[in-house]
């Protein structure tokens, strides 16, 4: 699916239309995640991915990031944290794709929130196991 809109037009369609419905977004989303996510949105629209497929990709990235956080060593942790930072704009991109394709729904919003809820529980558990594997000390 070829996208004919520019990034500026995509921002109007996919991001600013959300502000009208939900009000002002939190500072990190407004200033860190959304400026990056629109480029992922453009790429995924060009490829032809649906919002649900992007949600699944963000879920897989979270699982892989957690696996890296379990492994001992700063290099693994760097990769895990980088993947978690990549996860954040992807969670914005799936909603933007749904708004662009006019497929946004309460069911889609529910499934969009599942990877995020999983990440909130999964990440600290993986960090705990990673710290234990590095220091071999329960404390």
C-alpha positions as CSV (number, residue, x, y, z in Angstrom):
1,X,0.0,0.0,0.0
2,X,1.6,3.2,-1.2
3,X,1.2,6.2,1.1
4,X,0.8,9.5,-0.8
5,X,0.8,11.8,2.3
6,X,3.9,13.5,3.6
7,X,5.0,13.0,7.2
8,X,3.4,16.4,8.0
9,X,0.1,15.2,6.6
10,X,0.4,11.9,8.4
11,X,0.9,13.8,11.7
12,X,-2.4,15.6,11.1
13,X,-4.3,12.5,10.3
14,X,-2.8,10.0,12.8
15,X,-1.6,12.1,15.7
16,X,-3.4,15.4,16.0
17,X,-6.8,13.8,15.4
18,X,-6.2,11.8,18.6
19,X,-5.7,15.0,20.6
20,X,-9.2,16.1,19.7
21,X,-10.7,12.8,21.1
22,X,-8.5,12.3,24.2
23,X,-7.0,15.6,25.1
24,X,-3.4,16.4,25.7
25,X,-1.0,13.5,25.9
26,X,1.7,13.0,28.6
27,X,5.0,14.7,28.2
28,X,7.1,11.6,27.2
29,X,4.6,10.5,24.6
30,X,4.2,14.0,23.2
31,X,8.0,14.9,23.1
32,X,9.8,11.6,22.8
33,X,7.6,8.8,21.4
34,X,5.3,10.5,18.9
35,X,8.0,12.5,17.0
36,X,9.7,9.1,16.2
37,X,6.6,6.9,15.8
38,X,5.3,8.7,12.8
39,X,8.3,7.5,10.8
40,X,7.6,3.9,11.8
41,X,3.9,4.5,10.9
42,X,4.9,5.7,7.4
43,X,7.2,2.7,7.0
44,X,4.6,0.2,8.1
45,X,1.9,1.8,5.9
46,X,4.3,1.5,3.0
47,X,4.9,-2.2,3.7
48,X,1.2,-2.7,4.2
49,X,1.1,-3.9,7.8
50,X,-2.0,-3.6,9.9
51,X,-2.3,-2.1,13.4
52,X,-2.7,-5.6,14.9
53,X,0.5,-6.9,13.1
54,X,2.4,-3.9,14.5
55,X,1.1,-4.7,18.0
56,X,2.3,-8.3,17.6
57,X,5.7,-7.0,16.5
58,X,6.0,-4.8,19.6
59,X,5.0,-7.8,21.8
60,X,7.8,-9.9,20.2
61,X,10.3,-7.1,20.6
62,X,9.4,-7.0,24.3
63,X,9.9,-10.7,24.8
64,X,13.3,-10.5,23.0
65,X,14.3,-7.5,25.1
66,X,13.5,-9.4,28.3
67,X,15.6,-12.3,27.1
68,X,18.6,-10.0,26.7
69,X,18.0,-8.5,30.1
70,X,18.2,-11.9,31.7
71,X,21.7,-12.6,30.2
72,X,24.7,-11.4,32.3
73,X,26.8,-8.7,30.9
74,X,26.5,-5.0,30.0
75,X,26.4,-5.7,26.2
76,X,23.3,-7.8,26.6
77,X,21.7,-5.2,28.8
78,X,22.5,-2.5,26.3
79,X,20.7,-4.5,23.5
80,X,17.7,-5.2,25.8
81,X,17.3,-1.6,26.8
82,X,17.7,-0.5,23.2
83,X,14.9,-2.9,22.2
84,X,12.7,-1.6,25.0
85,X,13.3,1.9,23.7
86,X,12.3,0.7,20.2
87,X,9.1,-0.8,21.7
88,X,7.8,2.6,22.9
89,X,7.4,4.2,19.4
90,X,5.9,1.0,18.1
91,X,3.1,1.1,20.6
92,X,2.2,4.6,19.3
93,X,2.6,3.5,15.6
94,X,-0.1,0.8,15.8
95,X,-2.7,3.3,17.0
96,X,-1.6,5.7,14.3
97,X,-2.0,3.0,11.7
98,X,-5.5,2.2,13.0
99,X,-6.5,5.9,12.8
100,X,-5.0,6.2,9.3
101,X,-6.9,3.1,8.0
102,X,-10.0,4.1,10.1
103,X,-10.0,0.7,11.8
104,X,-9.7,2.0,15.3
105,X,-12.0,0.2,17.7
106,X,-12.4,-0.5,21.4
107,X,-11.4,-4.1,20.7
108,X,-8.2,-2.9,18.9
109,X,-7.4,-0.6,21.8
110,X,-7.7,-3.5,24.2
111,X,-5.4,-5.7,22.2
112,X,-3.0,-2.7,21.8
113,X,-2.8,-2.4,25.6
114,X,-1.9,-6.1,26.1
115,X,1.8,-5.9,25.1
116,X,2.2,-2.8,27.3
117,X,0.6,-4.5,30.3
118,X,2.8,-7.5,29.7
119,X,5.9,-5.3,29.4
120,X,5.2,-3.7,32.8
121,X,5.3,-7.0,34.6
122,X,7.8,-8.9,32.4
123,X,10.6,-6.3,32.3
124,X,11.2,-6.1,36.1
125,X,11.1,-9.8,36.4
126,X,13.8,-10.2,33.6
127,X,15.9,-7.5,35.2
128,X,15.7,-9.3,38.5
129,X,16.9,-12.6,37.0
130,X,19.6,-10.7,35.1
131,X,20.9,-9.1,38.2
132,X,21.0,-12.5,40.0
133,X,22.8,-14.1,37.0
134,X,25.4,-11.3,37.1
135,X,26.1,-11.2,40.9
136,X,24.9,-14.6,42.0
137,X,23.5,-13.0,45.1
138,X,19.8,-13.0,46.1
139,X,20.2,-9.6,47.8
